[in-house]
């Protein structure tokens, strides 16, 4: 590469960073950087090979790649969501003697990426680390759904309602009532009894734009999550969630992919 190559690469990356969420076509990138189209294409292919740029074969648009975000995460803040939240999970389990879960949004679902176990045997929708549950089912996943932007939340509801009806007795009226309750209270305590004897509390973890990207939840028994104790636990969860939110790394790949399946469409999420 000649001496101007680093500057050309930098201009392409800046142009991609300023593009809309769906990315930009080659012609727009060439125009935005002042590069000849063949030169821009050659550089984009080199960046794509390194994982720093991605190309959508369907739309033929380019966007910043996951590899670039990983580099930015390592440079700006080495702690990802799981690392940031781990002390909070340990504190909550130590103080309450309850099982605590960390869920992250993944398209139309939520995935458990960490948990700390209390002394009681607990059954949950996600099970262990790596378990997946549809948004709207269970306290943590419902807390995430309630705190999405209106249009995005409606898209998730439309997609997940048939799945919820197939798996449970929940209906749209229940879901919308609980969403309104979560938005008013700041936490979710719904769906107690769907797993016999079990109950839970969930609070959203909000990104810088106010959208829920994850949740903290407590799983326990119905008798241990009632009355004043429930309110006290909800307050503790909300304080820990706010502390995590304040330290979120915007370049964390886990958060960047929170809605990725929705961008690709329902078929991709169903695979």
Rosetta blueprint (number, residue, H / E / L):
1 X L
2 X L
3 X L
4 X L
5 X H
6 X H
7 X H
8 X H
9 X H
10 X H
11 X H
12 X H
13 X H
14 X H
15 X H
16 X H
17 X H
18 X H
19 X L
20 X L
21 X L
22 X L
23 X L
24 X E
25 X L
26 X H
27 X H
28 X H
29 X H
30 X H
31 X H
32 X H
33 X H
34 X L
35 X L
36 X L
37 X H
38 X H
39 X H
40 X H
41 X H
42 X H
43 X H
44 X H
45 X H
46 X H
47 X H
48 X H
49 X H
50 X L
51 X L
52 X L
53 X E
54 X E
55 X E
56 X E
57 X L
58 X L
59 X L
60 X L
61 X E
62 X E
63 X E
64 X E
65 X L
66 X H
67 X H
68 X H
69 X H
70 X H
71 X H
72 X H
73 X H
74 X H
75 X H
76 X H
77 X L
78 X L
79 X L
80 X L
81 X H
82 X H
83 X H
84 X H
85 X H
86 X H
87 X H
88 X H
89 X H
90 X H
91 X H
92 X H
93 X H
94 X H
95 X H
96 X H
97 X L
98 X L
99 X E
100 X E
101 X E
102 X E
103 X E
104 X E
105 X E
106 X E
107 X L
108 X L
109 X E
110 X E
111 X E
112 X E
113 X E
114 X E
115 X E
116 X E
117 X L
118 X L
119 X L
120 X L
121 X L
122 X L
123 X L
124 X L
125 X L
126 X L
127 X L
128 X L
129 X L
130 X L
131 X L
132 X E
133 X E
134 X E
135 X L
136 X L
137 X L
138 X L
139 X H
140 X H
141 X H
142 X H
143 X H
144 X H
145 X H
146 X H
147 X L
148 X L
149 X L
150 X H
151 X H
152 X H
153 X H
154 X H
155 X H
156 X H
157 X H
158 X H
159 X H
160 X H
161 X H
162 X H
163 X H
164 X H
165 X H
166 X H
167 X H
168 X L
169 X L
170 X L
171 X L
172 X H
173 X H
174 X H
175 X H
176 X H
177 X H
178 X H
179 X H
180 X H
181 X H
182 X H
183 X H
184 X H
185 X H
186 X L
187 X L
188 X E
189 X L
190 X L
191 X L
192 X L
193 X L
194 X L
195 X L
196 X L
197 X L
198 X E
199 X E
200 X E
201 X E
202 X E
203 X E
204 X E
205 X E
206 X E
207 X L
208 X L
209 X L
210 X L
211 X L
212 X E
213 X E
214 X E
215 X E
216 X E
217 X E
218 X E
219 X E
220 X E
221 X E
222 X H
223 X H
224 X H
225 X L
226 X L
227 X H
228 X H
229 X H
230 X H
231 X H
232 X H
233 X H
234 X H
235 X H
236 X H
237 X H
238 X H
239 X H
240 X H
241 X H
242 X H
243 X H
244 X H
245 X H
246 X H
247 X L
248 X L
249 X L
250 X L
251 X L
252 X L
253 X H
254 X H
255 X H
256 X H
257 X L
258 X L
259 X L
260 X H
261 X H
262 X H
263 X H
264 X H
265 X L
266 X H
267 X H
268 X H
269 X H
270 X H
271 X L
